[in-house]
């Protein structure tokens, strides 16, 4: 990278969000962009998480881009290797490789108020200027390891599930697995048969539903290849079922009682010991924490070489791990399945806005953004999978594609404004949006279910999950409403000037409001949307020929 290079858009990250943004930019006719990736290959969380048993808990045909369907998914729930291969194909098929810069970690992004662009500094000392930054680092990118007394002096092997050490052989080893989240319930069945002893430290038992996984037959795959609309229909059905489930999570948590009975039956089939079953039975409403899927987790816990400690890890003394309840175990290795920095994303510490403060400082009282995308005080900076865009029961790819619609219209608005201009989210608009989100959050299972989860920040505020359907979010992010933004222009003396939008923040912005604003400012109103169930009907390979 040449020093002081300037591009129209800089995308950070090459997971689903980053690659999706790159594809959308090309489809919008924008080729002056780069995608910066700190690792040596694309894939995001599906590159980093390569632990034994790693797989997706969303059906394959829904966990893929609508514009790049894959008729050849081998299983109904795909493994990590298949999803990573899919992302590699997307990068190749859509011609993204020339834009991607691997081994390029972003250390600092600073908004230049005089010139209206972002100054991006990388770990190797290179500097890049970008008119717009699209941050797609994702919330599951930086592992979270607890600060356990004595951990530094542990003589054995220690690693996080997202940084799996494939050179370390667990065969015949005494292993401590810390955590019982989505990664842990996949790891435990995969490593249990080879370990001499597996001690599972469980602070809170999860609700675990059966995982209805199977091989997708050759006939099904052939049908999806020959008649692409069948794959689209399959995706649409999967989407529709999950949309119908949303009200139980967001409005009527009492309706989840039947689901709890199914989860308890799943446990009872494998766990015959009453004492162990008591340890594994949650005391909160299902859905409050992420519902996990596995048909092998409970059978693994019932094996004689597994010990479940219903307490968190509190101390390490040499090779001895000590739980909060005082129980001890001698181990050779410790594996942390303790999640990620979700409500305190490290990338926020590397973004310095127009007032000279970092995004992390701006979010000191909790993450908040406008429509999950933009933050007050950080013009021309957007995030994919931002605050309150997570899901509890469906595919994040749906939310990502909605945010890509918003990104595309954002860039169209900048093009129509012309000259050196930026859009800055108004504080009042950000506050109004988040107040509505948090008001709706009050009745959801995530806030009323009686648990503490990684959805909540330190203040107990849910800044992670979207309290509605994916279809509703798509409608709310179909286009940019200039009433929610200030237009920032470079001043004649090198400073900046601001021109407000319409001066009001409509509670439910509609097309009429948008047209009133755009008529006054001369902006375009197109948005280029896709249906909630997906719009593409060709395979990834076929897209290359279009």
C-alpha positions in Angstrom: 0.0 0.0 0.0 1.4 3.3 -1.0 1.7 6.0 1.6 -1.3 8.4 1.7 -3.3 6.4 -0.7 -6.9 7.6 -1.0 -10.0 5.5 -1.7 -13.7 6.1 -1.7 -14.6 3.3 0.7 -12.5 1.2 3.1 -14.1 -2.0 4.4 -12.7 -3.6 7.6 -12.9 -7.4 7.8 -13.6 -10.3 5.4 -16.3 -12.2 7.2 -19.9 -12.3 5.9 -20.3 -8.6 6.6 -17.1 -7.5 4.9 -17.4 -9.7 1.8 -21.1 -8.8 1.5 -20.2 -5.1 1.6 -17.6 -5.6 -1.1 -20.0 -7.4 -3.4 -22.6 -4.7 -2.9 -20.1 -1.9 -3.6 -19.3 -3.5 -6.9 -22.9 -4.0 -7.8 -23.4 -0.3 -7.1 -20.7 0.5 -9.6 -18.1 1.5 -6.9 -14.7 0.0 -7.6 -12.6 2.5 -5.7 -12.5 0.5 -2.4 -10.3 -1.7 -0.4 -11.1 -4.5 2.1 -8.6 -4.6 5.0 -8.1 -7.9 6.8 -5.8 -8.5 9.7 -5.4 -12.3 9.1 -3.8 -14.1 6.2 -7.1 -15.3 4.6 -10.8 -14.4 4.4 -13.5 -15.9 6.5 -13.9 -13.9 9.7 -15.3 -16.0 12.6 -15.5 -19.0 10.3 -11.8 -18.8 9.7 -10.9 -18.2 13.4 -13.2 -20.8 14.9 -11.8 -24.2 13.7 -12.2 -26.2 16.9 -13.4 -29.8 16.7 -17.1 -30.1 16.0 -17.4 -26.4 14.9 -20.6 -26.0 12.9 -23.5 -23.5 12.3 -26.7 -23.7 14.3 -28.7 -22.0 11.5 -29.8 -24.1 8.5 -27.4 -23.9 5.6 -29.8 -22.5 3.0 -30.6 -19.6 5.2 -27.1 -19.0 6.4 -25.9 -17.8 3.0 -26.2 -14.7 0.9 -29.5 -14.4 -1.1 -27.4 -13.2 -4.1 -25.1 -16.2 -3.8 -27.1 -19.3 -3.0 -25.3 -22.6 -2.8 -27.2 -25.6 -4.1 -24.4 -27.9 -2.9 -24.5 -27.6 0.9 -23.7 -31.1 2.1 -25.7 -31.0 5.3 -28.7 -29.2 6.7 -26.4 -27.6 9.3 -23.1 -26.9 7.7 -19.7 -27.4 9.3 -17.1 -24.7 9.7 -15.0 -26.0 6.8 -18.0 -25.8 4.4 -18.9 -22.3 5.4 -15.3 -21.1 5.1 -15.1 -22.7 1.7 -18.3 -20.9 0.7 -16.8 -17.5 1.7 -13.7 -18.2 -0.3 -15.8 -18.9 -3.4 -17.7 -15.7 -2.9 -14.5 -13.8 -2.8 -13.4 -15.5 -6.1 -16.7 -15.5 -7.9 -17.4 -11.8 -7.4 -13.9 -10.6 -8.2 -13.1 -9.4 -4.7 -9.5 -10.6 -4.5 -7.9 -7.4 -6.1 -9.6 -5.3 -3.4 -8.6 -7.4 -0.4 -5.4 -6.7 1.5 -4.5 -9.5 3.9 -2.2 -9.3 6.9 -3.3 -5.7 7.2 -4.4 -4.9 10.7 -6.0 -1.5 11.3 -4.6 0.1 14.4 -6.3 3.5 14.3 -9.0 5.4 12.3 -9.2 9.1 12.8 -11.7 11.5 11.3 -10.0 14.5 9.5 -12.5 17.4 10.1 -10.8 19.7 7.6 -10.6 17.3 4.7 -13.6 15.2 5.5 -12.0 11.8 5.3 -10.8 9.0 7.6 -7.1 8.6 8.2 -6.5 4.8 8.6 -3.2 3.7 10.1 -2.2 0.1 9.9 0.1 -2.0 12.0 2.9 -1.9 9.4 2.9 2.0 9.4 1.1 2.5 6.1 -1.6 5.3 6.0 -4.7 5.2 4.0 -7.4 7.9 3.5 -11.0 6.9 2.9 -14.1 9.0 2.4 -16.2 6.3 4.0 -15.4 3.5 6.4 -17.5 0.4 6.7 -16.5 -1.6 9.8 -17.4 -5.3 9.4 -15.2 -6.7 12.2 -18.2 -8.4 13.8 -19.0 -9.0 17.4 -17.5 -12.5 17.5 -14.0 -11.6 16.5 -12.1 -10.9 19.7 -12.0 -13.8 22.2 -12.8 -13.1 25.9 -10.7 -14.9 28.4 -11.5 -14.4 32.1 -8.8 -13.2 34.5 -8.3 -16.2 36.7 -5.8 -16.0 39.6 -2.9 -18.3 38.9 -3.6 -18.7 35.2 -0.2 -17.2 34.3 1.6 -19.8 36.3 -0.4 -22.8 35.0 2.3 -25.3 33.6 0.0 -27.0 31.1 -1.6 -25.9 27.8 -4.1 -23.0 27.7 -6.1 -21.7 24.7 -9.4 -20.2 23.7 -11.9 -22.1 21.5 -11.5 -19.4 18.9 -7.7 -19.9 18.8 -7.6 -23.6 18.8 -4.1 -25.2 19.0 -4.3 -28.0 16.5 -0.7 -29.0 17.3 -1.7 -30.0 20.8 -2.9 -33.6 21.1 -5.7 -34.0 23.7 -5.5 -37.8 23.5 -5.1 -39.2 27.1 -5.0 -35.8 28.6 -6.9 -34.4 31.6 -8.8 -31.4 30.2 -10.8 -28.6 31.8 -13.4 -27.1 29.6 -14.5 -23.7 30.9 -17.9 -22.5 29.7 -21.1 -24.1 28.4 -22.0 -21.8 25.5 -22.5 -22.5 21.8 -18.8 -23.4 21.2 -18.5 -25.6 24.3 -21.4 -27.8 23.5 -19.9 -28.6 20.2 -16.4 -29.1 21.6 -17.3 -31.4 24.4 -18.8 -34.3 22.3 -15.9 -33.9 19.8 -13.1 -34.3 22.4 -14.7 -36.4 25.1 -13.9 -39.8 23.5 -10.1 -39.1 23.3 -9.5 -37.4 26.7 -8.6 -39.4 29.8 -10.7 -37.0 31.9 -12.9 -34.0 31.0 -14.0 -31.6 33.6 -16.6 -29.1 32.5 -17.0 -25.9 34.5 -20.5 -24.7 34.2 -21.6 -21.4 35.7 -25.1 -21.5 34.2 -26.6 -24.5 32.4 -27.9 -23.8 28.9 -31.2 -24.9 27.3 -30.3 -27.4 24.6 -32.7 -28.4 21.9 -32.2 -31.5 19.6 -30.2 -30.6 16.5 -32.1 -32.0 13.5 -29.0 -32.3 11.3 -28.8 -34.7 8.3 -26.9 -35.2 5.0 -28.6 -33.4 2.1 -29.1 -36.0 -0.5 -27.5 -35.9 -4.0 -31.0 -35.8 -5.5 -31.9 -32.6 -3.4 -28.7 -31.0 -4.5 -29.2 -31.9 -8.1 -32.7 -30.5 -7.9 -31.5 -27.2 -6.5 -28.8 -26.9 -9.2 -31.2 -27.7 -12.0 -34.2 -25.7 -10.7 -32.7 -22.8 -8.6 -36.2 -21.6 -7.6 -36.5 -24.7 -5.4 -33.5 -23.5 -3.3 -35.1 -20.1 -3.1 -38.3 -21.7 -1.9 -36.5 -23.7 0.7 -34.7 -20.6 2.0 -38.0 -18.7 2.1 -39.7 -21.5 4.1 -36.9 -21.5 6.6 -37.1 -17.8 6.9 -40.9 -17.7 7.3 -40.9 -20.3 10.1 -38.4 -18.2 12.1 -40.3 -15.0 11.5 -43.4 -16.6 13.0 -41.4 -17.6 16.1 -40.3 -14.0 16.9 -43.3 -12.9 18.8 -42.7 -15.6 21.5 -39.3 -14.1 22.1 -40.3 -10.4 21.9 -43.9 -10.2 23.1 -45.1 -13.4 24.7 -42.3 -15.3 26.5 -44.9 -17.3 28.3 -45.5 -19.2 25.0 -42.1 -20.7 25.2 -43.2 -23.3 27.8 -43.7 -26.0 25.2 -40.2 -25.4 23.9 -38.9 -25.9 27.4 -40.6 -29.3 27.6 -38.9 -30.4 24.3 -35.5 -29.3 25.7 -36.1 -31.2 29.0 -37.1 -34.3 27.0 -33.9 -34.0 25.0 -32.0 -34.0 28.3 -34.0 -36.8 29.9 -33.2 -39.2 27.0 -29.5 -39.0 27.7 -29.1 -38.1 31.3 -30.5 -40.8 33.6 -28.7 -39.7 36.8 -31.1 -37.4 38.8 -28.2 -35.5 40.4 -26.6 -34.7 37.0 -29.9 -33.8 35.5 -30.5 -31.3 38.3 -27.1 -29.7 37.6 -28.0 -29.4 33.9 -31.5 -28.0 34.3 -31.7 -24.2 33.9 -33.7 -22.1 36.3 -34.6 -19.4 33.8 -37.0 -19.1 30.9 -35.8 -20.7 27.7 -34.6 -18.1 25.2 -33.3 -15.7 27.8 -29.8 -16.9 26.9 -29.1 -18.3 23.5 -30.9 -21.6 22.8 -28.3 -24.2 21.8 -28.7 -27.1 19.4 -27.1 -30.5 20.0 -28.0 -34.1 20.0 -24.6 -35.2 21.2 -23.9 -32.9 24.1 -25.9 -34.6 26.8 -24.8 -38.2 25.8 -21.2 -37.0 26.1 -21.8 -35.6 29.6 -23.2 -38.9 30.7 -19.9 -40.7 30.0 -17.8 -41.9 32.9 -14.7 -39.8 32.0 -16.7 -36.5 32.3 -17.3 -34.5 35.4 -19.7 -31.6 35.4 -18.8 -28.9 38.0 -21.9 -26.7 38.5 -19.7 -23.7 39.3 -17.3 -21.3 37.6 -13.5 -21.6 37.6 -12.2 -19.3 40.4 -8.5 -20.2 40.9 -5.6 -22.2 39.5 -2.8 -23.6 41.7 -0.2 -25.3 39.6 -2.0 -28.1 37.8 -5.0 -27.9 40.1 -8.1 -26.0 38.9 -10.4 -24.8 41.7 -14.1 -24.0 41.2 -16.0 -21.4 43.1 -17.7 -24.1 45.1 -14.3 -25.4 46.3 -14.1 -28.5 44.2 -10.7 -29.3 42.6 -9.4 -31.2 39.6 -5.9 -32.0 38.3 -5.6 -31.1 34.6 -3.1 -31.0 31.8 -4.9 -28.4 29.6 -7.5 -25.7 30.0 -9.8 -24.7 27.1 -11.8 -21.5 27.5 -15.1 -21.4 25.7 -15.9 -18.1 27.3 -17.2 -16.1 24.3 -16.2 -12.8 22.9 -16.1 -9.0 23.5 -19.6 -8.4 22.2 -20.8 -5.3 24.2 -17.3 -3.8 24.4 -16.0 -4.4 20.9 -12.3 -3.6 20.8 -12.5 -1.9 17.3 -14.4 0.9 19.1 -11.1 1.8 20.9 -9.5 2.4 17.5 -12.0 4.9 16.0 -11.5 8.6 16.8 -14.4 10.8 15.8 -14.9 14.5 15.0 -14.7 15.6 18.7 -11.4 13.8 19.2 -12.8 11.0 21.4 -12.9 7.3 20.6 -16.1 5.4 19.8 -15.4 3.4 23.0 -15.5 6.6 25.0 -18.7 7.7 23.2 -20.2 4.3 24.1 -19.0 4.3 27.8 -22.6 4.2 29.0 -23.5 1.5 26.5 -23.3 0.9 22.7 -25.9 2.8 20.7 -26.3 3.7 17.0 -28.8 4.8 14.4 -30.5 1.8 12.8 -27.5 -0.4 13.9 -25.3 1.4 11.4 -24.1 4.9 12.3 -23.0 6.7 15.4 -23.3 10.4 16.4 -20.0 12.2 16.2 -18.5 9.8 13.6 -19.4 11.0 10.1 -19.1 8.6 7.1 -18.5 5.7 9.4 -20.8 2.7 9.4 -20.8 -0.7 11.1 -22.2 -4.0 9.9 -23.7 -6.0 12.7 -23.8 -3.0 15.0 -25.6 -2.4 18.2 -29.0 -4.2 18.5 -28.8 -6.1 15.2 -28.2 -9.5 16.7 -30.8 -12.3 16.5 -32.0 -15.0 18.9 -33.6 -17.4 16.4 -32.7 -16.7 12.8 -29.9 -16.0 10.4 -27.6 -13.0 10.8 -27.1 -13.0 7.0 -30.6 -11.5 6.7 -29.6 -8.6 9.0 -26.3 -8.1 7.2 -28.1 -7.8 3.8 -30.5 -5.3 5.3 -27.6 -3.2 6.5 -26.0 -3.5 3.0 -29.2 -1.9 1.6 -28.7 1.0 4.1 -25.0 1.3 3.2 -25.8 1.4 -0.5 -28.4 4.2 -0.1 -26.0 6.1 2.2 -23.4 6.2 -0.5 -26.0 7.3 -3.1 -26.9 10.2 -0.9 -23.3 11.2 -0.7 -22.9 11.0 -4.4 -26.0 13.2 -5.0 -24.7 15.8 -2.5 -21.5 16.0 -4.5 -18.2 17.7 -3.6 -16.5 17.2 -0.3 -19.4 16.2 2.0 -20.2 13.8 4.8 -23.3 12.6 6.6 -23.2 12.7 10.4 -25.9 10.9 12.4 -27.8 13.5 14.6 -27.6 12.8 18.3 -31.4 13.3 18.6 -32.0 10.7 15.9 -29.7 8.2 17.6 -31.3 8.7 21.0 -34.8 8.5 19.5 -34.0 5.2 17.7 -32.4 3.6 20.8 -35.1 4.8 23.1 -37.6 3.0 20.9 -35.5 -0.2 20.8 -35.0 -0.2 24.5 -38.7 0.4 25.2 -39.6 -2.6 23.1 -36.8 -4.6 24.8 -38.5 -4.4 28.2 -41.1 -7.1 27.4 -38.7 -9.5 25.6 -37.5 -12.8 27.0 -34.0 -11.5 27.0 -34.9 -8.9 29.6 -37.6 -10.8 31.5 -36.4 -14.4 31.4 -34.4 -14.3 34.7 -30.9 -14.8 33.4 -27.6 -13.0 32.8 -26.4 -13.4 29.3 -23.8 -12.0 26.9 -26.6 -10.0 25.3 -26.4 -7.6 28.2 -23.7 -5.0 29.0 -22.3 -4.3 32.4 -25.2 -2.0 33.2 -27.7 -4.8 32.4 -28.8 -3.1 29.1 -29.4 -5.2 26.1 -27.4 -3.6 23.3 -27.0 -6.8 21.3 -30.3 -8.2 20.1 -32.9 -6.8 17.7 -36.4 -6.9 19.3 -38.4 -7.6 16.2 -38.5 -9.6 12.9 -35.9 -9.5 10.2 -38.5 -8.3 7.8 -39.3 -5.3 10.0 -35.5 -4.5 10.3 -35.3 -4.6 6.5 -38.1 -2.1 6.1 -36.5 0.2 8.7 -33.1 0.1 6.9 -34.4 0.2 3.3 -33.1 3.8 2.8 -31.5 6.7 4.5 -33.7 9.4 5.9 -31.8 12.7 5.7 -34.0 14.0 8.6 -31.8 11.9 10.8 -28.5 13.3 9.5 -26.5 16.5 9.3 -24.8 17.2 6.0 -21.2 18.1 6.8 -19.2 20.1 4.3 -15.7 21.6 4.3 -15.7 25.3 5.1 -14.0 27.8 2.9 -11.3 28.4 5.5 -10.6 24.7 6.0 -13.1 24.1 8.8 -16.5 22.4 8.5 -20.0 23.5 8.2 -23.2 21.6 9.0 -26.5 21.8 7.3 -29.3 20.0 9.1 -31.9 17.8 7.4 -35.5 18.5 8.0 -35.1 19.4 11.6 -37.3 16.7 13.0 -37.0 13.0 13.7 -40.1 11.1 12.6 -40.9 8.1 14.8 -41.6 5.9 11.8 -40.0 7.6 8.8 -41.9 7.1 5.6 -41.4 7.7 1.9 -43.4 11.0 2.0 -41.1 12.4 4.8 -38.1 11.2 2.8 -39.3 12.9 -0.4 -39.9 16.2 1.4 -36.3 16.2 2.6 -34.9 15.1 -0.7 -36.9 17.5 -2.7 -35.4 20.4 -0.7 -31.9 19.1 -0.9 -31.9 17.6 -4.4 -31.0 14.1 -3.4 -32.0 10.8 -5.0 -34.5 8.4 -3.3 -33.6 5.0 -4.8 -32.6 2.2 -2.5 -32.3 -1.1 -4.3 -33.9 -3.6 -1.9 -34.3 -7.4 -1.9 -37.1 -9.4 -0.5 -36.8 -10.8 3.0 -36.6 -14.3 1.8 -33.8 -13.7 -0.6 -33.7 -12.4 -4.2 -31.0 -14.3 -6.0 -31.7 -17.6 -7.7 -28.5 -18.7 -9.2 -25.5 -20.5 -7.6 -22.3 -18.9 -6.6 -20.6 -20.5 -9.6 -23.3 -19.3 -12.0 -23.0 -15.7 -10.8 -19.5 -15.5 -12.4 -21.0 -16.0 -15.9 -23.6 -13.1 -15.5 
